[in-house]
Amino acid sequence: MPRDNQRSKVYLAETDFQKEYVKEHKIVINKDLSFWDGYLKKVLQSKWFQKHFGPIETIRLKDGKGTRNAKAMRIFQGRGGIISLPLWSRDEIVVLHELSHVAVSYFKNAPHGPEFCAAYLKIVKHFIGTEAENELKMSFKEKRVKWRKKKTLSLDTLEKLRQRGKQLAAARKQEITERN
């Protein structure tokens, strides 16, 4: 599993987002674990979720008794997951955060890496709304959280850039020669 370099940044950004967003907007808060079980079943069965993250057959919810943190992991040969939700964490933002962990494989990506953050933003946008996504994105920017993949250029594009660089260097050299 890759190193989780931006975990604390993600948590700080998410805390700021929750403070600001929850002041002015309504989010779902429900302490009943069976409510969240039904909520997640609807999300997993939605065509949108399956299109973007593939089929996840089941998520087993645990009540999180005796734990301080909400947790999630992907299991069952990648076809399901487990989410542990202590009482404090039973709100829509935390549940979608944990769902994002199940949606993005830990084996290839850091638990709070750019792939996770991109999935989290996408899920927040679809299930809470564009305004929530934009505010979370602003919070990510303020805390310097990365959510975009680095662009990789094709060999063809690299070659074109090299040629363009050579042309610019030659033109600059000629301009300096003409001045002298």
Contact map, one row per residue, 1 for C-alpha under 8 A:
111000000000000000000000000000000000000000000000000000000000000000000000000000000000000000000000000000000111110000000000000000000000000000000000000000000000000000000000000000000000
111100000000000000000000000000000000000000000000000000000000000000000000000000000000000000000000000000000111111000000000000000000000000000000000000000000000000000000000000000000000
111110000000000000000000000000000000000000000000000000000000000000000000000000000000000000000000000000000000011000000000000000000000000000000000000000000000000000000000000000000000
011111100000000000000000000000000000000000000000000000000000000000000000000000000000000000000000000000000000011110000000000000000000000000000000000000000000000000000000000000000000
001111100000000000000000000000000000000000000000000000000000000000000000000000000000000000000000000000000000010110000000000000000000000000000000000000000000000000000000000000000000
000111111100000000000000000000000000000000000000000000000000000000000000000000000000000000000000000000000000000110000000000000000000000000000000100000000000000000000000000000000000
000111111110000000000000000000000000000000000000000000000000000000000000000000000000000000000000000000000000001110000000000000000000000000000000000000000000000000000000000000000000
000001111111000000000000000000000000000000000000000000000000000000000000000000000000000000000000000000000000000000000000000000000000000000000000000000000000000000000000000000000000
000001111111100000000000000000000000000000000000000000000000000000000000000000000000000000000000000000000000000000000000000000000000000000010011100000000000000000000000000000000000
000001111111110000000000000000000000000000000000000000000000000000000000000000000000000000000000000000000000000100000000000000000000000000010010100000000000000000000000000000000000
000000111111111000000000000000000000000000000000000000000000000000000000000000000000000000000000000000000000000000000000000000000000000000000000000000000000000000000000000000000000
000000011111111100000000000000000000000000000000000000000000000000000000000000000000000000000000000000000000000000000000000000000000000000000010000000000000000000000000000000000000
000000001111111110000000000000000000000000000000000000000000000000000000000000000000000000000000000000000000000000000000000000000000000100110110100000000000000000000000000000000000
000000000111111111000000000000000000000000000000000000000000000000000000000000000000000000000000000000000000000000000000000000000000000100110000000000000000000000000000000000000000
000000000011111111100000000000000000000000000000000000000000000000000000000000000000000000000000000000000000000000000000000000000000000000000000000000000000000000000000000000000000
000000000001111111110000000000000000000000000000000000000000000000000000000000000000000000000000000000000000000000000000000000000000000000100000000000000000000000000000000000000000
000000000000111111111000000000000000000000000000000000000000000000000000000000000000000000000000000000000000000000000000000000000000001100100000000000000000000000000000000000000000
000000000000011111111100000000000000000000000000000000000000000000000000000000000000000000001000000000000000000000000000000000000000000000000000000000000000000000000000000000000000
000000000000001111111110000000000000000000000000000000000000000000000000000000000000000000000000000000000000000000000000000000000000000000000000000000000000000000000000000000000000
000000000000000111111111000000000000000000000000000000000000000000000000000000000000000000000000000000000000000000000000000000000000000000000000000000000000000000000000000000000000
000000000000000011111111100000000000000000000000000000000000000000000000000000000000000000000000000000000000000000000000000000000001001000000000000000000000000000000000000000000000
000000000000000001111111111000000000000000000000000000000000000000000000000000000000000000000000000000000000000000000000000000000000000000000000000000000000000000000000000000000000
000000000000000000111111100000000000000000000000000000000000000000000000000000000000000000000000000000000000000000000000000000000000000000000000000000000000000000000000000000000000
000000000000000000011111110000000000000000000000000000000000000000000000000000000000000000000000000000000000000000000000000000000000000000000000000000000000000000000000000000000000
000000000000000000001111111000000000000000000000000000000000000000000000000000000000000000000000000000000000000000000000000000000000000000000000000000000000000000000000000000000000
000000000000000000000101111100000000000000000000000000000000000000000000000000000000000000000000000000000000000000000000000000000000000000000000000000000000000000000000000000000000
000000000000000000000100111110000000000000000000000000000000000000000000000000000000000000111000000000000000000000000000000000010000000000000000000000000000000000000000000000000000
000000000000000000000000011111000000000000000000000000000000000000000000000000000000000000110000000000000000000000000000000000000000000000000000000000000000000000000000000000000000
000000000000000000000000001111100000000000000000000000000000000000000000000000000000000001110000000000000000000000000000000000000000000000000000000000000000000000000000000000000000
000000000000000000000000000111111011000000000000000000000000000000000000000000000000000001100000000000000000000000000000000000000000000000000000000000000000000000000000000000000000
000000000000000000000000000011111000000000000000000000000000000000000000000000000000001001100000000000000000000000000000000000000000000000000000000000000000000000000000000000000000
000000000000000000000000000001111111000000000000000000000000000000000000000000000000000001000000000000000000000000000000000000000000000000000000000000000000000000000000000000000000
000000000000000000000000000001111111100000000000000000000000101000000000000000000000000001000000000000000000000000000000000000000000000000000000000000000000000000000000000000000000
000000000000000000000000000000011111110000000000000000000000000000000000000000000000000000000000000000000000000000000000000000000000000000000000000000000000000000000000000000000000
000000000000000000000000000001011111111000000000000000000000000000000000000000000000000000000000000000000000000000000000000000000000000000000000000000000000000000000000000000000000
000000000000000000000000000001011111111100000000000000000000000000000000000000000000000001000010000000000000000000000000000000000000000000000000000000000000000000000000000000000000
000000000000000000000000000000001111111110000000000000000001100000000000000000000000000000000000000000000000000000000000000000000000000000000000000000000000000000000000000000000000
000000000000000000000000000000000111111111000000000000000000000000000000000000000000000000000000000000000000000000000000000000000000000000000000000000000000000000000000000000000000
000000000000000000000000000000000011111111100000000000000000000000000000000000000000000000000000000000000000000000000000000000000000000000000000000000000000000000000000000000000000
000000000000000000000000000000000001111111110000000000000010000000000000000000000000000000000000000000000000000000000000000000000000000000000000000000000000000000000000000000000000
000000000000000000000000000000000000111111111000000000000110000000000000000000000000000000000000000000000000000000000000000000000000000000000000000000000000000000000000000000000000
000000000000000000000000000000000000011111111100000000000000000000000000000000000000000000000000000000000000000000000000000000000000000000000000000000000000000000000000000000000000
000000000000000000000000000000000000001111111100100000000000000000000000000000000000000000000000000000000000000000000000000000000000000000000000000000000000000000000000000000000000
000000000000000000000000000000000000000111111100110000111100000000000000000000000000000000000000000000000000000000000000000000000000000000000000000000000000000000000000000000000000
000000000000000000000000000000000000000011111110110000000000000000000000000000000000000000000000000000000000000000000000000000000000000000000000000000000000000000000000000000000000
000000000000000000000000000000000000000001111111110000000000000000000000000000000000000000000000000000000000000000000000000000000000000000000000000000000000000000000000000000000000
000000000000000000000000000000000000000000001111111000000000000000000000000000000000000000000000000000000000000000000000000000000000000000000000000000000000000000000000000000000000
000000000000000000000000000000000000000000000111111100000000000000000000000000000000000000000000000000000000000000000000000000000000000000000000000000000000000000000000000000000000
000000000000000000000000000000000000000000111111111111100000000000000000000000000000000000000000000000000000000000000000000000000000000000000000000000000000000000000000000000000000
000000000000000000000000000000000000000000011111111111110000000000000000000000000000000000000000000000000000000000000000000000000000000000000000000000000000000000000000000000000000
000000000000000000000000000000000000000000000011111111000000000000000000000000000000000000000000000000000000000000000000000000000000000000000000000000000000000000000000000000000000
000000000000000000000000000000000000000000000001111111000000000000000000000000000000000000000000000000000000000000000000000000000000000000000000000000000000000000000000000000000000
000000000000000000000000000000000000000000000000111111100000000000000000000000000000000000000000000000110000000000000000000000000000000000000000000000000000000000000000000000000000
000000000000000000000000000000000000000000000000111111110000000000000000000000000000000000000000000000000000000000000000000000000000000000000000000000000000000000000000000000000000
000000000000000000000000000000000000000000010000110011111000000000000000000000100000000000000000000000000000000000000000000000000000000000000000000000000000000000000000000000000000
000000000000000000000000000000000000000000010000010001111110000000000000000001111000000000000000000000100000000000000000000000000000000000000000000000000000000000000000000000000000
000000000000000000000000000000000000000000010000000000111110000000000000000000110000000000000000000000000000000000000000000000000000000000000000000000000000000000000000000000000000
000000000000000000000000000000000000000010010000000000011111000000000000000000111000000000000000000000000000000000000000000000000000000000000000000000000000000000000000000000000000
000000000000000000000000000000000000000110000000000000011111100000000000000000011110000000000000000000000000000000000000000000000000000000000000000000000000000000000000000000000000
000000000000000000000000000000000000100000000000000000000111110000000000000000011110000000000000000000000000000000000000000000000000000000000000000000000000000000000000000000000000
000000000000000000000000000000001000100000000000000000000011111000000000000000000111100000000000000000000000000000000000000000000000000000000000000000000000000000000000000000000000
000000000000000000000000000000000000000000000000000000000001111100000000000000000111100000000000000000000000000000000000000000000000000000000000000000000000000000000000000000000000
000000000000000000000000000000001000000000000000000000000000111110000000000000000001111000000000000000000000000000000000000000000000000000000000000000000000000000000000000000000000
000000000000000000000000000000000000000000000000000000000000011111111100000000000001111000000000000000000000000000000000000000000000000000000000000000000000000000000000000000000000
000000000000000000000000000000000000000000000000000000000000001111100000000000000000010000000000000000000000000000000000000000000000000000000000000000000000000000000000000000000000
000000000000000000000000000000000000000000000000000000000000000111110000000000000000000000000000000000000000000000000000000000000000000000000000000000000000000000000000000000000000
000000000000000000000000000000000000000000000000000000000000000111111100000000000000010000000000000000000000000000000000000000000000000000000000000000000000000000000000000000000000
000000000000000000000000000000000000000000000000000000000000000101111100000000000000010000000000000000000000000000000000000000000000000000000000000000000000000000000000000000000000
000000000000000000000000000000000000000000000000000000000000000100111110000000000000110010000000000000000000000000000000000000000000000000000000000000000000000000000000000000000000
000000000000000000000000000000000000000000000000000000000000000100111111000000000011110010000100010000000000000000000000000000000000000000000000000000000000000000000000000000000000
000000000000000000000000000000000000000000000000000000000000000000001111100000000011100000000000010000000000000000000000000000000000000000000000000000000000000000000000000000000000
000000000000000000000000000000000000000000000000000000000000000000000111110000001111000000000000011011000000000000000000000000000000000000000000000000000000000000000000000000000000
000000000000000000000000000000000000000000000000000000000000000000000011111000001110000000000000000011000000000000000000000000000000000000000000000000000000000000000000000000000000
000000000000000000000000000000000000000000000000000000000000000000000001111101111100000000000000000011101100000000000000000000000000000000000000000000000000000000000000000000000000
000000000000000000000000000000000000000000000000000000000000000000000000111111111100000000000000000000000000000000000000000000000000000000000000000000000000000000000000000000000000
000000000000000000000000000000000000000000000000000000000000000000000000011111111000000000000000000000000000000000000000000000000000000000000000000000000000000000000000000000000000
000000000000000000000000000000000000000000000000000000000000000000000000001111110000000000000000000000000000000000000000000000000000000000000000000000000000000000000000000000000000
000000000000000000000000000000000000000000000000000000010000000000000000011111111000000000000000000000001000000000000000000000000000000000000000000000000000000000000000000000000000
000000000000000000000000000000000000000000000000000000111100000000000000011111111000000000000000000000000000000000000000000000000000000000000000000000000000000000000000000000000000
000000000000000000000000000000000000000000000000000000011111000000000000011111111100000000000000000001000000000000000000000000000000000000000000000000000000000000000000000000000000
000000000000000000000000000000000000000000000000000000010111000000000001111101111110000000000000000001000000000000000000000000000000000000000000000000000000000000000000000000000000
000000000000000000000000000000000000000000000000000000000011110000000001111000011111000000000000000001000000000000000000000000000000000000000000000000000000000000000000000000000000
000000000000000000000000000000000000000000000000000000000011110000000111100000001111100000000000011000000000000000000000000000000000000000000000000000000000000000000000000000000000
000000000000000000000000000000000000000000000000000000000000111100000111000000000111110000000000000000000000000000000000000000000000000000000000000000000000000000000000000000000000
000000000000000000000000000000000000000000000000000000000000111100001110000000000011111111000010000000000000000000000000000000000000000000000000000000000000000000000000000000000000
000000000000000000000000000000000000000000000000000000000000001110111100000000000001111111000000000000000000000000000000000000000000000000000000000000000000000000000000000000000000
000000000000000000000000000000100000000000000000000000000000001100000000000000000000111111000000000000000000000000000000000000000000000000000000000000000000000000000000000000000000
000000000000000000000000000000000000000000000000000000000000000000000000000000000000111111000000000000000000000000000000000000000000000000000000000000000000000000000000000000000000
000000000000000000000000000000000000000000000000000000000000000000001100000000000000111111100110000000000000000000000000000000000000000000000000000000000000000000000000000000000000
000000000000000000000000000011111001000000000000000000000000000000000000000000000000111111110110000000000000000000000000000000000000000000000000000000000000000000000000000000000000
000000000000000000000000001111100000000000000000000000000000000000000000000000000000000011111110000000000000000000000000000000000000000000000000000000000000000000000000000000000000
000000000000000000000000001110000000000000000000000000000000000000000000000000000000000001111111000000000000000000000000000000000000000000000000000000000000000000000000000000000000
000000000000000001000000001000000000000000000000000000000000000000000000000000000000000000111111100000000000000000000000000100000000000000000000000000000000000000000000000000000000
000000000000000000000000000000000000000000000000000000000000000000000100000000000000000011111111110000000000000000000000000000000000000000000000000000000000000000000000000000000000
000000000000000000000000000000000001000000000000000000000000000000000000000000000000100011111111111000000000000000000000000000000000000000000000000000000000000000000000000000000000
000000000000000000000000000000000000000000000000000000000000000000000000000000000000000000011111111100000000000000000001001100000000000000000000000000000000000000000000000000000000
000000000000000000000000000000000000000000000000000000000000000000000000000000000000000000001111111110000000000000000001000000000000000000000000000000000000000000000000000000000000
000000000000000000000000000000000000000000000000000000000000000000000111000000000010000000000111111111000000000000000000000000000000000000000000000000000000000000000000000000000000
000000000000000000000000000000000000000000000000000000000000000000000001000000000010000000000011111111100000000000000000000000000000000000000000000000000000000000000000000000000000
000000000000000000000000000000000000000000000000000000000000000000000000000000000000000000000001111111110000000000010011001000000000000000000000000000000000000000000000000000000000
000000000000000000000000000000000000000000000000000000000000000000000001110000000000000000000000111111111100001000010000000000000000000000000000000000000000000000000000000000000000
000000000000000000000000000000000000000000000000000000000000000000000001110000011100000000000000011111111000000000000000000000000000000000000000000000000000000000000000000000000000
000000000000000000000000000000000000000000000000000010010000000000000000010000000000000000000000001111111000000000000010000000000000000000000000000000000000000000000000000000000000
000000000000000000000000000000000000000000000000000010000000000000000000000000000000000000000000000111111100100000110010000000000000000000000000000000000000000000000000000000000000
000000000000000000000000000000000000000000000000000000000000000000000000010001000000000000000000000011111111100000000000000000000000000000000000000000000000000000000000000000000000
110000000000000000000000000000000000000000000000000000000000000000000000010000000000000000000000000010011111111000000000000000000000000000000000000000000000000000000000000000000000
110000000000000000000000000000000000000000000000000000000000000000000000000000000000000000000000000000001111110000000000000000000000000000000000000000000000000000000000000000000000
110000000000000000000000000000000000000000000000000000000000000000000000000000000000000000000000000000001111110000000000000000000000000000000000000000000000000000000000000000000000
110000000000000000000000000000000000000000000000000000000000000000000000000000000000000000000000000000011111111010110000000000000000000000000000000000000000000000000000000000000000
111110000000000000000000000000000000000000000000000000000000000000000000000000000000000000000000000000000111111111110000000000000000000000000000000000000000000000000000000000000000
011100100000000000000000000000000000000000000000000000000000000000000000000000000000000000000000000010000100111110010000000000000000000000000000000000000000000000000000000000000000
000111100100000000000000000000000000000000000000000000000000000000000000000000000000000000000000000000000000011111111000000000000000000000000000000000000000000000000000000000000000
000111100000000000000000000000000000000000000000000000000000000000000000000000000000000000000000000000000000111111111000000000000000000000000000011000000000000000000000000000000000
000000000000000000000000000000000000000000000000000000000000000000000000000000000000000000000000000000000000010111111100000000000000000000000000111110000000000000000000000000000000
000000000000000000000000000000000000000000000000000000000000000000000000000000000000000000000000000000010000110111111110000000000000000000000000001110000000000000000000000000000000
000000000000000000000000000000000000000000000000000000000000000000000000000000000000000000000000000110010000111111111111000000000000000000000000001000000000000000000000000000000000
000000000000000000000000000000000000000000000000000000000000000000000000000000000000000000000000000000000000000111111111100000000000000000000000011000000000000000000000000000000000
000000000000000000000000000000000000000000000000000000000000000000000000000000000000000000000000000000000000000001111111110000000000000000000000001100000000000000000000000000000000
000000000000000000000000000000000000000000000000000000000000000000000000000000000000000000000000000100110000000000111111111000000000000000000000000000000000000000000000000000000000
000000000000000000000000000000000000000000000000000000000000000000000000000000000000000000000001100100000000000000011111111100000000000000000000000000000000000000000000000000000000
000000000000000000000000000000000000000000000000000000000000000000000000000000000000000000000000000000000000000000001111111110000000100110000000000000000000000000000000000000000000
000000000000000000000000000000000000000000000000000000000000000000000000000000000000000000000000000000000000000000000111111111000000100000000000000000000000000000000000000000000000
000000000000000000000000000000000000000000000000000000000000000000000000000000000000000000000001000100000000000000000011111111100000000000000000000000000000000000000000000000000000
000000000000000000000000000000000000000000000000000000000000000000000000000000000000000000001001000000000000000000000001111111111101100000000000000000000000000000000000000000000000
000000000000000000000000000000000000000000000000000000000000000000000000000000000000000000000000000000000000000000000000111111111111100000000000000000000000000000000000000000000000
000000000000000000000000000000000000000000000000000000000000000000000000000000000000000000000000000000000000000000000000011111111100000000000000000000000000000000000000000000000000
000000000000000000000000000000000000000000000000000000000000000000000000000000000000000000000000000000000000000000000000001111111000000000000000000000000000000000000000000000000000
000000000000000000000000001000000000000000000000000000000000000000000000000000000000000000000000000000000000000000000000000111111101100000000000000000000000000000000000000000000000
000000000000000000000000000000000000000000000000000000000000000000000000000000000000000000000000000000000000000000000000000111111111100000000000000000000000000000000000000000000000
000000000000000000000000000000000000000000000000000000000000000000000000000000000000000000000000000000000000000000000000000111011111110000000000000000000000000000000000000000000000
000000000000000000000000000000000000000000000000000000000000000000000000000000000000000000000000000000000000000000000000000010001111111000000000000000000000000000000000000000000000
000000000000000000001000000000000000000000000000000000000000000000000000000000000000000000000000000000000000000000000000000110011111111100000000000000000000000000000000000000000000
000000000000000000000000000000000000000000000000000000000000000000000000000000000000000000000000000000000000000000000000110110011111111110000000000000000000000000000000000000000000
000000000000000000000000000000000000000000000000000000000000000000000000000000000000000000000000000000000000000000000000000000000111111111000000000000000000000000000000000000000000
000000000000000010001000000000000000000000000000000000000000000000000000000000000000000000000000000000000000000000000000000000000011111111100000000000000000000000000000000000000000
000000000000110010000000000000000000000000000000000000000000000000000000000000000000000000000000000000000000000000000000100000000001111111110000000000000000000000000000000000000000
000000000000000000000000000000000000000000000000000000000000000000000000000000000000000000000000000000000000000000000000100000000000111111111000000000000000000000000000000000000000
000000000000000000000000000000000000000000000000000000000000000000000000000000000000000000000000000000000000000000000000000000000000011111111100000000000000000000000000000000000000
000000000000110110000000000000000000000000000000000000000000000000000000000000000000000000000000000000000000000000000000000000000000001111111110000000000000000000000000000000000000
000000001100110000000000000000000000000000000000000000000000000000000000000000000000000000000000000000000000000000000000000000000000000111111111110000000000000000000000000000000000
000000000000000000000000000000000000000000000000000000000000000000000000000000000000000000000000000000000000000000000000000000000000000011111111110000000000000000000000000000000000
000000000000100000000000000000000000000000000000000000000000000000000000000000000000000000000000000000000000000000000000000000000000000001111111100000000000000000000000000000000000
000000001101100000000000000000000000000000000000000000000000000000000000000000000000000000000000000000000000000000000000000000000000000000111111100000000000000000000000000000000000
000000001000000000000000000000000000000000000000000000000000000000000000000000000000000000000000000000000000000000000000000000000000000000011111110000000000000000000000000000000000
000001001100100000000000000000000000000000000000000000000000000000000000000000000000000000000000000000000000000001000000000000000000000000011111111000000000000000000000000000000000
000000000000000000000000000000000000000000000000000000000000000000000000000000000000000000000000000000000000000011001000000000000000000000011001111100000000000000000000000000000000
000000000000000000000000000000000000000000000000000000000000000000000000000000000000000000000000000000000000000011111100000000000000000000000000111110000000000000000000000000000000
000000000000000000000000000000000000000000000000000000000000000000000000000000000000000000000000000000000000000001100100000000000000000000000000011111000000000000000000000000000000
000000000000000000000000000000000000000000000000000000000000000000000000000000000000000000000000000000000000000001100000000000000000000000000000001111100000000000000000000000000000
000000000000000000000000000000000000000000000000000000000000000000000000000000000000000000000000000000000000000000000000000000000000000000000000000111110000000000000000000000000000
000000000000000000000000000000000000000000000000000000000000000000000000000000000000000000000000000000000000000000000000000000000000000000000000000011111000000000000000000000000000
000000000000000000000000000000000000000000000000000000000000000000000000000000000000000000000000000000000000000000000000000000000000000000000000000001111100000000000000000000000000
000000000000000000000000000000000000000000000000000000000000000000000000000000000000000000000000000000000000000000000000000000000000000000000000000000111110110000000000000000000000
000000000000000000000000000000000000000000000000000000000000000000000000000000000000000000000000000000000000000000000000000000000000000000000000000000011111110000000000000000000000
000000000000000000000000000000000000000000000000000000000000000000000000000000000000000000000000000000000000000000000000000000000000000000000000000000001111111000000000000000000000
000000000000000000000000000000000000000000000000000000000000000000000000000000000000000000000000000000000000000000000000000000000000000000000000000000000111111100000000000000000000
000000000000000000000000000000000000000000000000000000000000000000000000000000000000000000000000000000000000000000000000000000000000000000000000000000001111111110000000000000000000
000000000000000000000000000000000000000000000000000000000000000000000000000000000000000000000000000000000000000000000000000000000000000000000000000000001111111111000000000000000000
000000000000000000000000000000000000000000000000000000000000000000000000000000000000000000000000000000000000000000000000000000000000000000000000000000000011111111100000000000000000
000000000000000000000000000000000000000000000000000000000000000000000000000000000000000000000000000000000000000000000000000000000000000000000000000000000001111111110000000000000000
000000000000000000000000000000000000000000000000000000000000000000000000000000000000000000000000000000000000000000000000000000000000000000000000000000000000111111111000000000000000
000000000000000000000000000000000000000000000000000000000000000000000000000000000000000000000000000000000000000000000000000000000000000000000000000000000000011111111100000000000000
000000000000000000000000000000000000000000000000000000000000000000000000000000000000000000000000000000000000000000000000000000000000000000000000000000000000001111111110000000000000
000000000000000000000000000000000000000000000000000000000000000000000000000000000000000000000000000000000000000000000000000000000000000000000000000000000000000111111111000000000000
000000000000000000000000000000000000000000000000000000000000000000000000000000000000000000000000000000000000000000000000000000000000000000000000000000000000000011111111100000000000
000000000000000000000000000000000000000000000000000000000000000000000000000000000000000000000000000000000000000000000000000000000000000000000000000000000000000001111111110000000000
000000000000000000000000000000000000000000000000000000000000000000000000000000000000000000000000000000000000000000000000000000000000000000000000000000000000000000111111111000000000
000000000000000000000000000000000000000000000000000000000000000000000000000000000000000000000000000000000000000000000000000000000000000000000000000000000000000000011111111100000000
000000000000000000000000000000000000000000000000000000000000000000000000000000000000000000000000000000000000000000000000000000000000000000000000000000000000000000001111111110000000
000000000000000000000000000000000000000000000000000000000000000000000000000000000000000000000000000000000000000000000000000000000000000000000000000000000000000000000111111111000000
000000000000000000000000000000000000000000000000000000000000000000000000000000000000000000000000000000000000000000000000000000000000000000000000000000000000000000000011111111100000
000000000000000000000000000000000000000000000000000000000000000000000000000000000000000000000000000000000000000000000000000000000000000000000000000000000000000000000001111111110000
000000000000000000000000000000000000000000000000000000000000000000000000000000000000000000000000000000000000000000000000000000000000000000000000000000000000000000000000111111111000
000000000000000000000000000000000000000000000000000000000000000000000000000000000000000000000000000000000000000000000000000000000000000000000000000000000000000000000000011111111100
000000000000000000000000000000000000000000000000000000000000000000000000000000000000000000000000000000000000000000000000000000000000000000000000000000000000000000000000001111111110
000000000000000000000000000000000000000000000000000000000000000000000000000000000000000000000000000000000000000000000000000000000000000000000000000000000000000000000000000111111111
000000000000000000000000000000000000000000000000000000000000000000000000000000000000000000000000000000000000000000000000000000000000000000000000000000000000000000000000000011111111
000000000000000000000000000000000000000000000000000000000000000000000000000000000000000000000000000000000000000000000000000000000000000000000000000000000000000000000000000001111111
000000000000000000000000000000000000000000000000000000000000000000000000000000000000000000000000000000000000000000000000000000000000000000000000000000000000000000000000000000111111
000000000000000000000000000000000000000000000000000000000000000000000000000000000000000000000000000000000000000000000000000000000000000000000000000000000000000000000000000000011111
